Amino acid sequence: MSGPSPIGRPLGADGEHTRRRIMEAAMADVADAGYAHATMKSIAERAGLTSAAIYHYFRSKQELVLAVLTASVDEVVARLDEATHPEGTLRQRFTALLDEALAIVKDHPALTRFVATVYLESGKRPEFTPVLNAGREAEEKIYLRLIDEAVRAGELADGVDRDGLVDTFTSLTWGLRYLSATAAPERHRAAIDTVGALVSGTLFRAP
């Protein structure tokens, strides 16, 4: 079955809906083809639009990809932050964060591969670097908040290295994202469940 016929922006069309449609198509195209091989034409075809219609919203591929990256980072950080605000233990809240990360991947299957591609491209295009760095820093602030609240609640053992725990959480979540981009969904789900068991203390039997 052929895809939707390319269309321009008809009179009275929902501009924000079309903009999101273009951005989702750009995310998938960059994830599949790589930054260098993704073109405004291929993105337009994936979105079911004409190239002229895309240029109505974005002046260049670089501008479009930067917009997708910024929106993606903002959404991920906001959703992870919201998932960890309900009261609970550090174990429960970190597990909730992992579950939300899985939900994000389900909502945007190409997101992890898109971000990885843009990260590799950032060496040539430094305008991507501040957005990537801001995303990582915002995510680390979430972990710091959770850890500080756990310390105040007396949940952590004495002498736990705060920065080391932040790096551990970051390594776990980034590793799971990489897995989501390279393995079958059931393996990603199983890995999240295993990390949850590790954090909750149910992974190992008592000797």
N, C-alpha and C positions, 0 to 999 in steps of 0.2 A: 504494500500500500504506500502510495506517495505521501509525502508530508504536506503540511498546509501550504497553499499558494502564497508566494511573497506578497506582502501588502505594504503600502506606505502608511502614513498616519492619517486616517480618514477624519473628516470634520467631526468634531465632538468626541473623538476617542479619548479613553482614559489615559492620559499621558503618564501618570505614575505607574499604572499597570504595565504599559508598554516599556517603560524604563526598566522595571524589575524583570520583565521578560528578556530584554536584551542582556541584562547583567547575569541572569541565570545561564543564558546561552553562552556568554563569554566565559563564565566560570568553567562550564563543561568543555568548551572548545580548547581553552588553554590547558586544562587538565589532560585532555586526550591527545592533543597535537603538540603541546609545548608552546612556549611563548613565541618563539621565532616563526613557527609554522601557522599559528592562528592568525587569521586575517579578518578584517572587517567584513569582507565578503562571506567568508565561511561562518562567521558568527551570525551574520544576517540570515544566511540560509538555515542555520540551526534554529534561529528564532522565528523563521517564517516571515521575514521582512525583507525589504530591499535595502541595499547598502545606503541609499539616500536617506531612508528612514532612520537608520542608526546614526548617521552624521547629524541628523536633526537634534539628537540628544547628546552625542559625544563627538568631539572634534577629531579624536585620534584613538588608535588602539591603546596607546599608553595611558591616555586620560581615562578610557573605559576600564582598563585593568586596575588602575589605581582606585577608581571608584568602587569596583567590586571588592578589592582587597580591604579598603577602609570599611565598607559596609559589613563585610564578613567578620572582620576583627571586632567591630563594635557589637555585632549580634552575638558572637561567641562569648565575649567577656560579659555582656549583660545577662545572658542566659545562665552562664555558670555562676555568676554572682547571685542571681535571684534564687537559683537552686540551693544555695548554701545558707540562705537567710533563716529558714524555719529553725526553731530551737531543736537541739539534739546534741548528741556527743560528736566529737571530732570524727569518730569512725562513721557514724550515721551521715554526717554532712559531707564527708569526702566521698562516701559511696553514692550519695545523691548527686554530687558533682559528676561522677563517672557515668551515672545513668543519664544525666542530661547531655553529656558529651556524646553518648551513643545516640540519643534522640536527635542531636544536631546533625550527626552523620547521616541518619535516616532521612532527615529533611533536605539535606544538601549532600548527596552521595559523592559529588565531585570536589567537595570543599578541601579535603585533606590534600589531594593531588594538586589542586590549584595552588594552595598556599606553598606546598613544597616546590612547585615549578617557579613561582614568583620569587621564593627565597633564593633559588639558584640564580635567577636572573638579576637579583638585586646587586650582584657584584658589578654588573654592567650598567644598571639603572639605579643609581643611589636614591632616587625619589621614593623607591619602595621601602628602603631601609627604616626610615623613621616610623612608618606605620607598623612594620613587623616588630620593631623594638618596643613601641608603645603597647602593642598587644601582649607581648611577653611580660612587660613590667606590670601591666594591669592584672594579668593572671597571677603573677607572683604576689601582688597585693592581696588578692583573695586568699591565697594560702597563708600569708602572714596574719591576716585577720582571724582566720580559723585557728591558727596555732596560738596566737595571743589569747584568744577567748578560751581555748582549751587549757592554757597555762593558768589563767585566772580561776578556772573551774577545778583545777587540781587533777586534770586528766592525764597529764604527761609525767613520765618519770623524771626524777631530779637529774639535771645535767644533760638533758636532751639539747642538742645543738639546733638552735632555731633556724639558722641559715641552711644547715645541712638537711633539715626536714623539708624546707621549702624546695631545695634542689631535688630531693627525693620525690616529692609530689610532682614537680615539673617533669622529671625524667619519666615517671610512670605515665603521666597523661600524654606527653609528647610521644612516648613509645607506643602507646595504644593508638594514637592517631596515625602513626606510621603503619601500624598493623592494619588499621581500617582501610588504608590505601593500597595495601599489597596482599591482603589475605581475604578469604571468603568471610562473609558476614557472621557465620556461625563461629568461626575461630575468634573473631573480634569480640563477640558476645561472651564466649567462654573465657577469654582472657580478662575481660572486665569482671566477670563473676569470680575468677580466681584472685584478682587483686582485691576485690571486696572481701573475700574470705581471709586473705592475708591481713588486711587492715583490721578486720573484726576479730581476729584471733582464732578463727575456726578452721584454718587450713591444716594445722598440725594437731596430732593427738598428743595428749599429755604422756610423758614417759612413764 
